[in-house]
Amino acid sequence: MTSDPRRRKANLPADGDQAKLLLPGGEVMPVRVTGSGDDVIMLVHLLKRQAPLPGEGPPVLEWTSSRGVVRIEGSVEWEESDLVRFEVVDVVEVDQRREHVRVRVPRPIMLAVESSPRGLGTFAIDLSGGGMLLAGPDTLKVGDRIRFRLRLDAANEPIDGVGRVVRYGAGGYRAIAFDELGEADRERLIHFIFEFERASRRVRRDDDAAPGS
């Protein structure tokens, strides 16, 4: 198979690095790297294998380097009961820490300010792994702590957490930093952000490749 130049330029994980396979259904599989080359990365599955890997959509290998989080799309197959062969298909590198990667994607959210029992409905204008930007309400003040219930999509349970208002934005937007967010919910949020980024990037590539563009 001809090697893609993007693969050779990728900052591949080193032997012994801890990583994660992000599966199409949203599952996260912890793995350890046991060898890598231009096109193939061998991974040891760190948990007992429960079921065959889903076949719809490309899995993504994610690990943390000195530059931040790196993600690579690929195809996988089991070599042995706990050994996974990951063949690189496309490289997606994120140079920032993952909690700072931000996407603009409005989502409904319910708020409860600790000083008031009354629930408030608004929208999260953009999202990251470390916080979000809210479209009001204008009654929120810097320092207020809020409980929130964020709905990413109609098919899954909302994400519950606690945050605090850290600043006002243009147009009256309120920037929220997460104080309390369960690890499973954080992984769901990061996975959602990454999938949204990936879909947006593909749309831009298709637009650039369209005749007359």
C-alpha positions as CSV (number, residue, x, y, z in Angstrom):
1,M,0.0,0.0,0.0
2,T,1.3,3.5,-0.9
3,S,2.1,5.6,2.1
4,D,0.2,8.8,2.5
5,P,2.6,11.8,3.2
6,R,0.2,12.9,6.0
7,R,1.0,9.7,7.8
8,R,4.8,10.2,7.6
9,K,4.5,13.7,9.1
10,A,2.3,12.6,12.0
11,N,3.7,12.6,15.5
12,L,3.0,8.9,16.2
13,P,2.8,7.6,19.7
14,A,5.9,5.9,21.2
15,D,6.1,2.3,22.4
16,G,4.6,2.1,25.9
17,D,2.4,5.2,25.5
18,Q,-1.1,5.1,26.9
19,A,-3.8,5.9,24.4
20,K,-7.6,5.6,23.8
21,L,-9.5,4.2,20.9
22,L,-12.7,6.3,20.3
23,L,-15.2,3.9,18.7
24,P,-18.0,5.1,16.4
25,G,-20.7,4.3,19.0
26,G,-19.1,6.6,21.6
27,E,-17.3,3.9,23.5
28,V,-13.8,4.6,24.8
29,M,-11.3,1.7,24.8
30,P,-8.0,2.2,26.8
31,V,-4.9,0.8,25.0
32,R,-1.1,0.8,25.2
33,V,1.2,1.2,22.2
34,T,3.5,-1.8,21.6
35,G,4.9,-0.7,18.2
36,S,4.3,1.7,15.4
37,G,5.4,2.5,11.8
38,D,4.3,4.8,9.0
39,D,1.0,3.0,8.4
40,V,0.4,0.5,11.3
41,I,0.3,0.9,15.1
42,M,0.0,-2.1,17.3
43,L,-2.0,-1.7,20.5
44,V,-2.7,-3.8,23.6
45,H,-6.2,-3.6,24.8
46,L,-6.0,-2.9,28.6
47,L,-9.4,-4.3,29.5
48,K,-10.9,-7.7,28.8
49,R,-12.5,-7.8,25.4
50,Q,-16.2,-7.8,25.7
51,A,-17.5,-7.7,22.1
52,P,-16.3,-7.3,18.5
53,L,-15.4,-3.7,17.4
54,P,-18.3,-1.9,15.8
55,G,-18.1,-1.8,12.0
56,E,-19.7,1.5,11.2
57,G,-17.5,4.5,10.8
58,P,-13.7,4.8,11.4
59,P,-12.3,4.5,15.0
60,V,-10.0,7.2,16.2
61,L,-6.8,6.7,18.1
62,E,-6.2,9.5,20.7
63,W,-3.2,10.2,22.9
64,T,-1.5,13.1,24.6
65,S,1.9,14.4,23.3
66,S,4.0,17.3,24.5
67,R,2.1,19.4,21.9
68,G,-1.4,18.5,23.2
69,V,-3.9,15.9,22.1
70,V,-3.3,14.0,18.8
71,R,-6.0,12.0,17.0
72,I,-5.7,9.7,14.0
73,E,-8.5,8.0,12.1
74,G,-7.9,4.4,11.1
75,S,-9.2,0.9,10.6
76,V,-8.7,-1.8,13.2
77,E,-8.7,-5.6,13.4
78,W,-8.0,-8.0,16.2
79,E,-4.6,-9.9,15.9
80,E,-5.1,-11.8,19.2
81,S,-7.5,-11.6,22.1
82,D,-6.0,-8.4,23.5
83,L,-3.8,-7.2,20.5
84,V,-5.3,-4.6,18.1
85,R,-3.8,-3.7,14.7
86,F,-4.6,0.0,13.9
87,E,-3.9,1.0,10.3
88,V,-3.7,4.8,9.8
89,V,-6.2,6.3,7.3
90,D,-6.1,10.0,8.1
91,V,-4.3,12.3,10.6
92,V,-6.1,14.9,12.7
93,E,-3.8,16.8,15.0
94,V,-5.0,19.2,17.7
95,D,-2.1,21.3,19.0
96,Q,-4.1,22.7,22.0
97,R,-4.9,20.8,25.2
98,R,-8.2,19.1,24.6
99,E,-10.1,21.1,27.2
100,H,-9.2,24.3,25.2
101,V,-10.5,23.0,21.8
102,R,-13.7,25.0,21.3
103,V,-16.5,24.5,18.8
104,R,-19.4,26.8,18.0
105,V,-22.5,24.6,18.2
106,P,-25.7,25.9,20.0
107,R,-27.2,23.4,22.4
108,P,-30.2,23.8,24.8
109,I,-29.3,23.9,28.5
110,M,-31.1,24.3,31.8
111,L,-29.5,26.2,34.6
112,A,-30.1,26.5,38.4
113,V,-28.2,29.3,40.2
114,E,-27.2,28.2,43.7
115,S,-28.7,31.5,45.1
116,S,-32.1,30.8,43.4
117,P,-34.2,27.6,43.2
118,R,-35.9,28.7,39.9
119,G,-34.7,26.9,36.8
120,L,-33.6,28.9,33.8
121,G,-33.6,27.8,30.1
122,T,-31.0,29.2,27.6
123,F,-28.5,28.0,25.0
124,A,-24.8,27.1,25.1
125,I,-23.4,29.0,22.2
126,D,-20.1,27.2,22.1
127,L,-18.5,24.2,23.9
128,S,-15.1,23.0,25.1
129,G,-13.9,20.3,27.5
130,G,-13.3,23.0,30.1
131,G,-16.3,25.3,29.8
132,M,-18.9,26.9,27.5
133,L,-20.4,30.2,26.5
134,L,-24.0,30.9,27.4
135,A,-26.5,33.2,25.7
136,G,-27.5,34.7,29.0
137,P,-29.5,35.2,31.1
138,D,-28.2,38.7,31.9
139,T,-29.0,38.1,35.6
140,L,-25.8,35.9,35.9
141,K,-22.9,37.6,37.6
142,V,-19.2,36.9,37.6
143,G,-18.6,34.4,40.4
144,D,-22.1,32.8,40.4
145,R,-22.0,29.1,40.6
146,I,-24.6,27.2,38.5
147,R,-25.9,23.7,38.1
148,F,-26.5,22.8,34.5
149,R,-28.1,20.2,32.4
150,L,-26.7,20.3,28.9
151,R,-28.4,18.3,26.1
152,L,-26.0,17.3,23.3
153,D,-28.6,15.4,21.2
154,A,-32.0,13.9,21.5
155,A,-30.8,10.3,21.6
156,N,-28.8,10.4,24.8
157,E,-29.1,11.5,28.4
158,P,-28.1,15.2,29.1
159,I,-24.8,16.1,30.8
160,D,-25.1,17.3,34.4
161,G,-22.5,19.4,36.1
162,V,-21.5,22.5,38.1
163,G,-19.8,25.6,36.7
164,R,-19.1,29.2,37.6
165,V,-19.4,32.4,35.6
166,V,-15.8,33.7,34.9
167,R,-16.5,36.6,32.6
168,Y,-19.0,38.5,30.4
169,G,-18.6,38.2,26.6
170,A,-19.7,40.5,23.7
171,G,-23.5,40.7,23.4
172,G,-24.1,39.7,27.0
173,Y,-22.8,36.2,26.7
174,R,-21.6,34.5,29.9
175,A,-18.4,32.4,29.9
176,I,-18.7,29.3,32.2
177,A,-15.8,27.3,33.6
178,F,-16.6,23.7,34.7
179,D,-16.0,23.1,38.4
180,E,-17.7,19.7,38.6
181,L,-18.1,17.3,35.6
182,G,-18.1,13.5,35.8
183,E,-15.4,11.8,33.8
184,A,-17.9,9.8,31.7
185,D,-19.8,13.0,30.9
186,R,-16.5,14.8,30.1
187,E,-15.5,12.0,27.7
188,R,-19.0,12.3,26.0
189,L,-18.6,16.0,25.6
190,I,-15.0,15.7,24.2
191,H,-16.2,13.0,21.8
192,F,-19.1,15.2,20.7
193,I,-16.7,18.1,20.1
194,F,-14.3,16.0,18.1
195,E,-17.0,14.5,16.0
196,F,-18.5,17.9,15.3
197,E,-15.0,19.2,14.3
198,R,-14.4,16.2,12.0
199,A,-17.7,16.7,10.3
200,S,-17.1,20.4,9.8
201,R,-13.7,19.7,8.4
202,R,-15.1,17.2,5.9
203,V,-17.7,19.7,4.7
204,R,-15.0,22.3,4.2
205,R,-12.8,19.8,2.2
206,D,-15.8,18.9,0.0
207,D,-16.6,22.6,-0.6
208,D,-12.9,23.3,-1.5
209,A,-12.9,20.3,-3.9
210,A,-16.2,21.3,-5.6
211,P,-16.0,22.5,-9.2
212,G,-15.7,26.3,-9.5
213,S,-14.5,26.7,-5.9
